[in-house]
Amino acid sequence: MENDKEFAQGIYVGTPKQDFILFELGLKLEEFLPWIKQKAEEYQASGDAYLNIQFKNSRAGKPYAEVNNYGRDKTPPTPTADINDPFGG
């Protein structure tokens, strides 16, 4: 199992000011949009339908967002030949 942390880019988690709010989430669009587009392409190429993100607290108590890659096969599937293609492409 890999132990490398992959932080979600452009996602900022804050501590709520009121008890009924679970957490505050900020998206810095100039960081988040390119990152999520790249992740979407990567995940779709490998056949994954979900990108899972966990919201955690650091040892210092600061909240952060981390991509949950547990059990995910990061290798893209091998392309299969189209049986309707007479040239095998």
C-alpha positions as CSV (number, residue, x, y, z in Angstrom):
1,M,0.0,0.0,0.0
2,E,1.3,3.4,-0.9
3,N,1.7,5.9,1.9
4,D,2.1,9.0,-0.3
5,K,-0.4,11.7,0.5
6,E,-2.1,13.4,-2.4
7,F,-3.6,16.7,-1.4
8,A,-6.6,18.1,-3.2
9,Q,-5.4,21.2,-5.0
10,G,-7.4,24.4,-4.6
11,I,-9.6,23.0,-1.8
12,Y,-9.4,24.8,1.5
13,V,-11.1,23.5,4.5
14,G,-12.0,25.8,7.4
15,T,-13.2,25.3,10.9
16,P,-16.8,26.4,11.3
17,K,-17.8,29.2,13.6
18,Q,-21.1,27.6,14.6
19,D,-21.9,24.1,16.0
20,F,-24.5,23.2,13.3
21,I,-21.9,23.7,10.4
22,L,-19.8,20.6,9.8
23,F,-17.0,22.4,8.0
24,E,-16.3,25.3,5.6
25,L,-15.1,24.6,2.1
26,G,-13.4,27.1,-0.1
27,L,-12.5,26.4,-3.8
28,K,-9.7,28.6,-5.2
29,L,-10.8,28.3,-8.8
30,E,-7.5,29.0,-10.5
31,E,-6.0,26.0,-8.7
32,F,-9.0,23.8,-8.4
33,L,-10.3,23.8,-12.0
34,P,-7.1,22.7,-13.8
35,W,-6.5,20.1,-11.0
36,I,-10.0,18.6,-11.2
37,K,-10.0,18.6,-15.0
38,Q,-6.7,16.6,-14.9
39,K,-8.0,14.2,-12.3
40,A,-11.3,13.7,-14.2
41,E,-9.3,12.7,-17.3
42,E,-7.0,10.4,-15.3
43,Y,-9.9,8.7,-13.5
44,Q,-12.1,8.3,-16.6
45,A,-9.1,6.8,-18.5
46,S,-8.7,4.2,-15.7
47,G,-12.4,3.5,-15.6
48,D,-13.1,5.0,-12.2
49,A,-16.4,6.8,-11.6
50,Y,-15.6,8.5,-8.3
51,L,-12.8,10.7,-7.0
52,N,-12.9,10.3,-3.2
53,I,-11.7,13.2,-1.0
54,Q,-11.2,12.9,2.7
55,F,-11.3,15.9,5.0
56,K,-8.8,15.4,7.8
57,N,-7.1,17.3,10.6
58,S,-3.3,17.6,10.7
59,R,-1.4,16.9,13.8
60,A,-1.4,20.6,14.5
61,G,-5.2,20.6,14.3
62,K,-5.5,22.3,10.9
63,P,-8.1,20.8,8.5
64,Y,-7.1,19.8,5.0
65,A,-8.4,17.8,2.0
66,E,-6.7,14.7,0.8
67,V,-7.5,12.4,-2.2
68,N,-8.4,8.9,-1.0
69,N,-6.5,6.5,-3.3
70,Y,-6.9,3.4,-1.0
71,G,-7.5,0.3,-3.1
72,R,-7.4,2.3,-6.4
73,D,-5.5,0.7,-9.3
74,K,-3.8,3.7,-10.9
75,T,-2.8,1.9,-14.1
76,P,-5.1,2.7,-17.0
77,P,-6.8,-0.2,-18.6
78,T,-5.3,-1.7,-21.7
79,P,-7.4,-0.7,-24.8
80,T,-9.3,-3.5,-26.4
81,A,-9.6,-4.0,-30.1
82,D,-12.8,-3.1,-31.8
83,I,-14.2,-6.3,-33.3
84,N,-16.0,-4.2,-35.9
85,D,-12.8,-2.6,-37.1
86,P,-11.5,-4.8,-40.0
87,F,-8.0,-3.3,-39.7
88,G,-7.7,-4.2,-36.0
89,G,-7.2,-0.6,-34.8
